[in-house]
Amino acid sequence: MSSFKIRGPEDLRNLSLTELEHLAQDLRQTILSVSLRNGGHLGASLGAVELAIALHRMFDSPSEPVLWDVGHQAYAHKLLTGRWEQFDSMRLRGGVSGFPTRAESQHDVFGTGHSSTAVSAALAMAWARRGTQQWTVAVVGDGGLSAGLSFEALNNIKSLDLGPLLIVLNDNHMSISRSVGALPSILSGSAPDYFQAFGLDFHGPVDGNHIPSLINVFSSIKTSTPERPLILHALTEKGRGYAPAEEFPGVYHGVSPVKKMSTEKITGSHFLRKRPAVSFSEELGKCLCEAAARDPKVVAISAAMLEGTGLSEFARRFPERTFDVGIAEPHAVTFAAGLATQGYRPVVAIYSTFLQRALDSIVHDVVLQKLPVVFAIDRAGLVGPDGPTHHGVFDLSYLGMLPGIRIYAPACISDLRALLSRALNDSGPVAIRFPRGGAETEFAPLAENSGMRTLRAVADPDLIVVALGTTTANAWTAIEASDPGGEKVSIVSVVCAKPIPEELHEFLRAYPAISVAVVEAGVVSGGFGQQLAVHHADRNFEFIGIPDRFIAHGSLLELEEDVGLSARALEERFRALLAIRGGVG
């Protein structure tokens, strides 16, 4: 807890400039220590400390709402709005969220987590305050302002009757990776003319890490009677106050707590070995480099996430075939579609949660035209501490409804390599979904063109478990515990969610009266299990996946336990199903 005992924004108004500078040091130290311990979005929040102090000193939140686009830079905002004493729990289960969340505080007037939403929401709030002197403030990064949704909001300004509106452009020359496109050059040259064309009066640039300068400019803005909305260009330093983050801002955009290696032992003839955790993202990048070396038509596309999606080495080796389009997921997908029409083999690497933003482009521009675009869907499934804005649990359902797309879900690292090779030789659209991090368990190689592997087939089973992708490891562990004799449970590991492998249908038809438990790391509603059940309507299915609610933040193990996907929870579920048939005493 800071010695200044900040319980809310009103406490800032009693502090001198010198005290505010000391407060900034306290904020940085708290953000740094908690982020390094719990993980979090460190770089942007360290850079926006002075900005948060000055905004909450000069504007009367929540009656004058301050919206934080994306939320990566909002940690100081949380500390200054009554959450300092709870901040040690940030990103821990039941603790403070890592993003602005309406349910958490009246000062979090609009929930964020995805980019470029703040200007649109702020326009609506400013319209609701028309005829008043209450300001609405939106803090938007230079990366977020370049996105299509922000542009759509800017384009709408002239047609609206608005109350006082301030857009603070938090310019640290980065989104997650370094900002791309034309906006950086506009900001260094013709910014006033550019924004005035949208109906905004331009102010700045101002040093966004200098509290006196910020207070002066905010004071001037608040005492003015502007005829048009304002945009303030504030220059900040990503990672400020922490030398490693200053030197490598992309690397320290987000940090993870130190992880311990799993010592859980998994045995069986289909499990070849335990290996150090290699991330799926890293393996994707390695495989793409190998594919690009063989085929000059292989290209990679990212939406401001080269590092996160494992494409850094690809970009270094094949810069002319790497396209970082910025925070523009729909454009990334349609750009890939255009490349596919010209004979290229585009791979679009995007997190599952962000691919949602491009659904119409996927439907209209890729799948409808049967174009050979590969979607490398990273962070599929539960992602842990980032919480409900970032869990990648919907892709199986919204992609599964599309005719003609093939959906793969590797169960292990070597599966990813095999399935990517298939995808790059496919004549139509293919999605490969894989979770955050790696998979220490390796399975026996897939048979050529097979969409599943049978891990155990017993002669007279009481239960058949169908595990999709990386849920296989937990399902196998649970089966070994619930059926130690190996006589009552059969299990198949499926790696092709669509089309459902014919060999899976044949396997199930061989045991027509046996219950089937389908395990998947996606929402049950409209998911793989329900699609499978349509073909076998005369038998009992148990669907084990993400329930019909948004899942909070917490560790991955805690969340798996919560939704029933942990090895322990699956064991309990399998025992209960076996007990129904008298298989377990």
C-alpha positions in Angstrom: 0.0 0.0 0.0 1.3 3.5 -0.9 2.1 5.8 2.0 -0.3 8.2 0.3 -3.3 6.0 1.1 -5.1 6.6 -2.2 -8.6 5.3 -1.9 -10.1 7.1 -4.9 -9.4 9.8 -7.4 -10.5 12.5 -5.1 -7.4 11.9 -2.9 -5.2 13.0 -5.8 -6.5 16.6 -5.6 -4.9 17.2 -2.2 -1.3 16.2 -3.3 1.4 18.5 -4.5 3.2 18.0 -7.7 6.2 16.6 -5.8 3.9 14.1 -4.0 2.3 13.1 -7.3 5.8 12.3 -8.6 6.5 10.1 -5.5 3.1 8.5 -6.0 4.1 7.6 -9.6 7.1 5.8 -8.2 4.9 3.9 -5.8 2.5 3.0 -8.6 5.3 1.7 -10.8 6.8 -0.4 -8.0 3.4 -1.9 -7.2 2.6 -2.6 -10.9 6.0 -4.1 -11.4 6.1 -6.4 -8.4 2.5 -7.7 -8.9 2.9 -8.2 -12.6 6.2 -10.1 -12.2 4.6 -12.3 -9.5 1.1 -12.8 -11.1 1.9 -12.1 -14.7 0.2 -9.3 -16.6 0.4 -6.6 -19.2 3.4 -4.8 -17.8 4.9 -2.6 -20.5 1.9 -0.4 -21.4 0.8 0.1 -17.8 4.3 1.2 -16.8 4.1 3.8 -19.6 0.7 5.2 -18.6 1.3 5.9 -14.9 1.6 9.7 -15.2 -1.3 9.8 -17.6 -3.6 8.0 -15.2 -2.6 10.3 -12.3 -3.2 13.4 -14.3 -6.5 12.2 -15.8 -7.9 11.2 -12.4 -6.6 14.4 -10.8 -8.3 16.6 -13.4 -11.5 14.7 -14.4 -14.3 13.7 -12.0 -14.6 9.9 -12.6 -17.1 8.3 -12.7 -19.4 11.2 -13.6 -16.8 12.1 -16.2 -16.0 8.7 -17.5 -12.5 7.7 -18.5 -12.4 4.7 -20.9 -9.2 2.7 -21.4 -9.0 1.1 -24.8 -7.9 -2.6 -24.7 -7.1 -2.2 -20.9 -3.4 -3.1 -21.2 -2.5 0.3 -19.9 -5.1 0.5 -17.1 -3.2 -0.9 -14.0 -2.5 2.6 -12.5 -6.2 3.5 -13.2 -7.2 0.4 -11.1 -4.8 1.4 -8.3 -6.1 4.9 -8.2 -9.8 4.0 -8.1 -10.1 2.0 -4.9 -8.3 -1.2 -5.7 -4.9 -0.7 -4.2 -5.4 -3.0 -1.2 -6.7 -5.8 -3.5 -4.2 -5.3 -6.3 -2.0 -8.2 -5.0 -4.8 -10.5 -6.2 -4.8 -9.2 -9.7 -5.3 -12.0 -12.3 -5.7 -14.5 -9.5 -8.9 -16.4 -9.1 -11.5 -14.3 -7.3 -9.1 -11.3 -7.4 -8.9 -8.1 -9.4 -9.3 -8.5 -13.1 -6.4 -7.7 -15.4 -8.8 -5.6 -17.5 -11.4 -2.9 -16.8 -14.6 -4.7 -15.8 -17.9 -3.0 -15.2 -18.8 -5.5 -12.4 -15.7 -4.6 -10.5 -15.8 -0.8 -10.1 -18.0 2.2 -11.0 -14.9 3.7 -12.5 -14.6 0.9 -15.1 -17.4 2.5 -17.1 -16.8 0.2 -20.1 -15.3 -3.2 -20.1 -12.4 -3.8 -22.4 -9.9 -6.4 -23.4 -10.0 -6.2 -27.2 -8.6 -3.3 -29.1 -10.2 -0.2 -30.6 -13.6 -0.2 -28.9 -13.1 2.9 -26.6 -13.8 5.7 -29.2 -17.1 4.1 -30.3 -18.2 3.7 -26.7 -17.0 7.2 -25.7 -19.0 8.8 -28.6 -22.2 7.2 -27.2 -21.4 8.4 -23.7 -20.6 11.9 -25.0 -23.9 12.0 -26.9 -25.7 11.0 -23.7 -24.0 14.0 -22.0 -24.9 16.5 -24.7 -26.0 19.8 -23.3 -23.9 19.3 -20.1 -20.4 20.3 -19.1 -19.4 16.8 -18.2 -16.5 15.4 -20.1 -16.0 12.0 -21.6 -12.5 10.8 -22.0 -11.2 7.9 -24.1 -7.5 6.8 -23.8 -6.5 5.0 -27.0 -3.1 3.7 -28.0 -1.5 4.5 -31.4 -2.0 0.8 -32.4 -5.6 0.8 -31.4 -6.4 4.1 -33.2 -5.2 2.5 -36.5 -7.8 -0.2 -36.3 -10.9 -0.2 -38.4 -13.4 0.1 -35.5 -11.6 3.3 -34.3 -11.7 4.7 -37.8 -15.4 4.0 -38.1 -16.0 5.9 -34.8 -13.9 8.8 -36.0 -15.8 8.9 -39.2 -19.1 9.2 -37.2 -18.1 12.2 -35.1 -19.3 15.0 -37.4 -22.8 13.6 -37.6 -23.3 13.6 -33.8 -24.3 16.2 -31.3 -21.9 15.5 -28.5 -21.1 16.7 -25.1 -17.4 17.5 -24.2 -15.2 14.7 -25.6 -11.5 14.2 -25.2 -9.6 11.4 -27.0 -6.1 10.9 -25.5 -3.8 9.3 -28.0 -1.4 7.3 -25.9 1.5 7.1 -28.4 4.3 4.7 -27.4 5.0 3.7 -31.0 3.8 0.2 -30.1 0.7 -1.9 -30.1 2.0 -5.3 -28.9 4.6 -5.4 -31.6 5.9 -2.1 -33.1 3.1 -0.1 -34.7 2.8 -0.5 -38.5 1.0 1.3 -41.3 0.6 5.0 -42.2 -0.5 6.4 -38.8 3.0 6.7 -37.2 4.1 8.9 -40.1 0.9 10.9 -39.9 1.4 11.5 -36.2 4.9 12.8 -36.9 3.8 15.2 -39.6 0.2 16.1 -40.7 -1.7 15.0 -37.6 -3.6 18.3 -37.1 -5.0 18.3 -40.7 -5.8 14.6 -40.5 -7.8 14.7 -37.3 -9.4 18.1 -38.2 -10.9 16.4 -41.3 -12.8 14.1 -38.9 -14.1 17.0 -36.9 -11.6 17.0 -34.1 -9.4 19.8 -32.8 -5.8 18.5 -32.4 -3.6 19.3 -29.3 0.0 18.2 -28.7 2.2 16.5 -28.7 2.7 16.5 -24.9 5.1 14.5 -22.8 2.8 11.8 -21.4 5.2 10.9 -18.7 5.5 14.4 -17.3 2.8 15.1 -14.7 3.1 19.0 -14.6 2.7 19.2 -18.4 -0.3 16.8 -18.4 -2.0 18.7 -15.6 -1.5 22.0 -17.4 -2.9 20.8 -20.7 -5.9 19.0 -19.0 -6.6 22.1 -17.0 -6.6 24.2 -20.1 -8.9 21.8 -21.9 -11.3 21.6 -19.0 -11.6 25.4 -18.6 -12.2 25.9 -22.4 -15.5 25.7 -24.2 -14.6 23.7 -27.2 -16.9 23.7 -30.2 -15.6 20.3 -31.3 -14.3 17.2 -29.7 -10.6 17.2 -28.9 -7.7 14.8 -29.5 -4.5 15.1 -27.4 -1.4 13.5 -28.7 0.5 12.2 -25.6 4.0 10.6 -26.0 4.7 7.9 -23.5 7.4 5.3 -23.1 6.3 1.7 -23.0 7.9 -0.1 -20.0 9.0 3.1 -18.4 10.9 2.7 -15.1 11.9 -1.0 -15.7 15.1 -1.2 -17.8 14.4 -4.6 -19.4 11.0 -3.4 -20.5 12.4 -0.2 -21.8 15.0 -2.0 -23.9 12.7 -4.8 -25.1 9.1 -3.4 -25.0 7.7 -6.1 -27.3 9.0 -8.9 -25.1 7.7 -7.2 -21.9 4.3 -6.2 -23.3 3.0 -9.1 -21.2 4.8 -11.2 -18.7 4.1 -14.6 -17.2 4.8 -15.8 -13.6 7.5 -18.4 -13.2 6.1 -21.8 -14.0 7.1 -25.1 -12.5 7.6 -28.1 -14.8 4.9 -30.8 -14.4 6.1 -34.0 -12.8 2.8 -35.9 -13.5 3.6 -39.2 -15.1 1.5 -40.4 -18.0 2.1 -44.0 -19.3 0.8 -46.2 -22.0 1.9 -47.6 -25.3 0.6 -44.6 -27.2 2.6 -42.1 -25.1 6.2 -42.1 -26.5 7.9 -39.8 -24.1 7.8 -36.7 -21.8 9.5 -33.7 -23.3 10.2 -30.2 -22.0 7.3 -27.9 -22.7 7.6 -26.5 -26.3 5.0 -24.1 -27.2 2.6 -24.7 -30.1 3.4 -21.1 -31.2 7.1 -21.9 -31.4 6.5 -25.1 -33.3 4.2 -23.3 -35.7 6.9 -20.8 -36.5 9.5 -23.5 -37.0 7.3 -25.5 -39.2 6.3 -22.5 -41.3 10.0 -21.6 -41.8 10.6 -25.1 -43.1 7.6 -25.0 -45.4 8.6 -21.6 -46.7 12.1 -22.8 -47.5 10.5 -25.5 -49.7 7.7 -23.5 -51.2 8.1 -19.8 -52.2 4.3 -19.4 -52.2 4.0 -19.9 -48.4 3.3 -16.5 -46.7 2.5 -15.6 -43.1 0.0 -12.9 -41.9 -0.3 -11.5 -38.4 -2.5 -8.8 -36.9 0.0 -7.0 -34.7 1.0 -10.3 -33.0 4.2 -11.6 -34.7 5.9 -12.5 -31.4 2.9 -13.9 -29.7 2.0 -16.2 -32.6 5.6 -17.5 -33.0 6.3 -15.7 -36.3 9.4 -13.7 -35.3 11.9 -16.1 -36.9 9.7 -16.4 -40.0 9.7 -12.6 -40.3 13.5 -12.5 -39.9 14.1 -15.1 -42.5 11.3 -14.3 -45.0 10.6 -10.5 -44.5 9.1 -10.2 -48.0 6.6 -13.0 -47.2 5.6 -11.7 -43.8 2.7 -9.3 -43.5 1.9 -7.6 -40.1 -1.2 -5.7 -40.9 -1.6 -4.1 -37.5 -4.7 -4.5 -35.3 -6.9 -5.4 -38.3 -8.1 -8.9 -38.1 -10.9 -8.6 -40.8 -8.3 -7.1 -43.1 -5.8 -9.8 -42.3 -8.3 -12.5 -43.3 -9.5 -10.8 -46.5 -5.9 -10.0 -47.5 -5.1 -13.7 -47.1 -8.1 -14.5 -49.3 -6.8 -12.2 -52.0 -3.3 -13.8 -51.8 -4.9 -17.3 -52.1 -6.6 -16.2 -55.4 -3.1 -15.5 -56.8 -1.7 -18.9 -56.0 -0.1 -18.2 -52.6 -0.5 -20.4 -49.5 -1.4 -17.9 -46.8 -1.2 -18.8 -43.1 -3.1 -16.4 -40.9 -1.8 -16.7 -37.3 -4.3 -15.1 -34.9 -5.4 -15.8 -31.3 -8.8 -17.4 -31.1 -10.4 -14.6 -29.1 -9.3 -12.0 -31.8 -10.4 -14.2 -34.7 -14.0 -13.5 -33.6 -13.6 -10.0 -34.9 -13.1 -11.3 -38.4 -16.1 -13.8 -38.7 -17.7 -12.2 -41.7 -14.4 -12.0 -43.6 -13.9 -15.7 -42.8 -17.4 -16.6 -44.1 -17.8 -14.3 -47.1 -14.2 -13.9 -48.3 -12.6 -17.3 -47.6 -15.0 -20.2 -46.9 -17.8 -19.2 -49.4 -15.1 -18.9 -52.1 -13.4 -22.2 -51.0 -10.0 -20.5 -50.9 -7.0 -22.4 -49.5 -6.3 -20.2 -46.5 -4.9 -21.7 -43.3 -6.0 -20.3 -40.0 -3.4 -21.0 -37.2 -5.7 -20.3 -34.2 -3.5 -19.7 -31.2 -4.7 -19.6 -27.6 -7.7 -21.8 -28.3 -9.4 -23.0 -25.2 -9.0 -21.5 -21.7 -6.1 -19.1 -21.4 -6.1 -18.5 -17.6 -5.4 -15.2 -16.0 -6.5 -13.0 -18.9 -10.0 -14.1 -18.3 -13.3 -13.9 -20.2 -12.2 -11.3 -22.8 -9.4 -13.7 -23.9 -10.6 -17.3 -23.5 -10.6 -18.9 -27.0 -13.7 -21.1 -26.5 -16.0 -20.1 -29.3 -14.1 -20.9 -32.5 -15.2 -24.6 -32.7 -18.8 -23.5 -32.7 -18.7 -20.6 -35.1 -16.3 -22.3 -37.5 -18.0 -25.6 -37.2 -21.2 -24.2 -38.7 -19.5 -23.2 -42.0 -19.7 -25.6 -45.0 -16.5 -26.8 -46.5 -14.0 -25.8 -43.8 -11.7 -28.3 -42.3 -10.9 -28.0 -38.5 -7.9 -29.6 -36.9 -7.1 -29.8 -33.2 -3.7 -31.4 -32.5 -3.3 -33.4 -29.4 0.4 -32.9 -29.1 3.3 -30.9 -30.7 4.1 -33.5 -33.4 0.4 -33.5 -34.4 0.7 -29.8 -35.2 3.6 -30.5 -37.6 1.7 -33.3 -39.3 -1.6 -31.3 -39.5 0.0 -28.1 -40.8 1.6 -30.1 -43.6 -1.8 -31.5 -44.5 -3.3 -28.0 -44.4 -0.7 -26.5 -46.7 -1.6 -29.1 -49.3 -5.4 -28.8 -48.9 -7.4 -27.2 -51.7 -9.8 -25.4 -49.4 -9.9 -23.5 -46.1 -8.4 -25.1 -43.0 -8.3 -24.1 -39.3 -5.8 -25.5 -36.8 -6.7 -24.7 -33.2 -4.2 -25.1 -30.4 -3.9 -23.9 -26.8 -1.6 -21.4 -25.1 1.8 -22.9 -24.2 2.9 -26.4 -25.1 2.1 -30.1 -24.5 4.7 -32.2 -22.7 3.0 -35.4 -23.7 3.8 -36.9 -27.1 1.6 -39.5 -28.7 2.4 -42.0 -31.4 2.4 -40.5 -34.9 -1.0 -40.2 -36.7 -1.7 -42.6 -39.5 -1.6 -40.9 -42.9 -4.7 -38.9 -43.5 -6.2 -40.2 -40.2 -8.4 -37.8 -38.2 -8.1 -39.8 -34.9 -6.0 -42.3 -33.0 -7.4 -45.1 -30.8 -5.6 -45.1 -27.5 -7.6 -48.0 -26.0 -10.3 -50.2 -27.3 -11.7 -52.8 -24.9 -13.9 -55.7 -26.0 -16.9 -54.9 -24.0 -16.7 -51.2 -22.8 -19.0 -49.6 -20.3 -18.0 -46.1 -21.5 -16.4 -44.6 -24.6 -14.4 -41.4 -24.2 -13.9 -39.2 -27.3 -11.2 -36.5 -26.5 -10.6 -33.7 -28.9 -7.1 -32.3 -29.3 -5.1 -31.5 -26.2 -7.9 -32.6 -23.8 -6.6 -36.1 -24.5 -3.8 -36.0 -21.9 -6.2 -35.2 -19.0 -8.8 -37.6 -20.3 -6.2 -40.4 -20.4 -5.0 -39.6 -16.9 -8.6 -39.7 -15.7 -9.3 -43.0 -17.4 -6.2 -44.7 -15.9 -7.4 -43.6 -12.4 -11.1 -44.5 -12.9 -10.4 -47.8 -14.9 -7.1 -49.0 -13.6 -7.6 -52.5 -15.0 -8.1 -51.2 -18.5 -11.3 -53.3 -19.0 -14.2 -50.9 -19.0 -13.3 -47.7 -20.9 -12.3 -47.2 -24.5 -10.8 -43.8 -25.5 -10.1 -42.2 -28.9 -8.2 -39.0 -29.5 -9.7 -37.0 -32.3 -7.6 -34.4 -34.2 -10.1 -33.5 -37.0 -13.2 -31.8 -35.6 -14.6 -31.2 -39.1 -15.4 -33.2 -41.1 -15.9 -35.7 -38.3 -13.7 -38.7 -39.3 -15.6 -41.6 -40.8 -13.5 -44.0 -38.7 -14.9 -42.4 -35.6 -18.4 -43.0 -36.8 -17.5 -46.7 -37.5 -15.9 -47.0 -34.1 -19.1 -45.8 -32.3 -21.4 -47.9 -34.5 -19.5 -51.0 -33.3 -20.8 -50.3 -29.7 -24.3 -49.0 -30.3 -25.6 -49.2 -26.7 -22.6 -47.7 -25.0 -22.6 -44.1 -23.6 -20.1 -41.7 -25.1 -18.4 -38.9 -23.2 -17.0 -36.2 -25.5 -14.3 -33.9 -24.0 -13.4 -30.6 -25.7 -11.8 -27.3 -24.8 -14.6 -25.2 -26.3 -18.2 -24.3 -25.6 -20.5 -27.3 -25.4 -23.2 -25.3 -27.2 -22.8 -26.0 -30.9 -19.4 -27.6 -30.3 -17.8 -30.8 -31.6 -19.7 -33.1 -29.2 -23.1 -31.9 -30.2 -22.1 -32.1 -33.9 -21.0 -35.7 -33.3 -24.2 -36.5 -31.5 -26.4 -35.5 -34.4 -25.1 -38.5 -36.3 -25.8 -40.9 -33.4 -29.1 -39.7 -32.0 -30.1 -43.1 -30.7 -27.5 -43.2 -27.9 -26.6 -41.4 -24.7 -24.0 -38.6 -24.9 -22.2 -36.7 -22.1 -20.8 -33.4 -23.2 -17.8 -32.2 -21.2 -16.5 -28.8 -22.2 -17.1 -25.1 -21.5 -20.6 -24.5 -20.0 -23.0 -21.8 -21.1 -21.4 -18.9 -19.2 -18.4 -16.6 -19.4 -15.5 -18.1 -17.5 -13.7 -15.8 -15.1 -9.9 -15.3 -14.7 -7.7 -17.6 -12.7 -4.9 -20.2 -13.2 -5.5 -22.7 -16.0 -5.7 -25.5 -13.5 -8.2 -23.7 -11.4 -10.4 -22.9 -14.5 -10.1 -26.5 -15.8 -11.3 -27.7 -12.4 -14.1 -25.2 -12.4 -15.5 -26.3 -15.8 -14.7 -30.0 -15.3 -11.8 -30.4 -17.7 -9.0 -31.1 -15.2 -7.8 -34.7 -14.8 -9.3 -34.9 -11.3 -12.7 -33.6 -12.5 -12.8 -35.9 -15.5 -11.9 -38.9 -13.2 -14.9 -38.0 -11.0 -17.2 -37.7 -14.0 -16.0 -41.0 -15.6 -16.5 -42.8 -12.3 -20.0 -41.5 -12.1 -20.8 -42.6 -15.6 -19.3 -46.1 -15.0 -21.3 -46.4 -11.8 -24.5 -46.0 -13.7 -23.7 -49.2 -15.6 -22.4 -50.9 -12.5 -18.8 -50.6 -13.7 -17.4 -49.2 -10.4 -18.3 -50.2 -6.9 
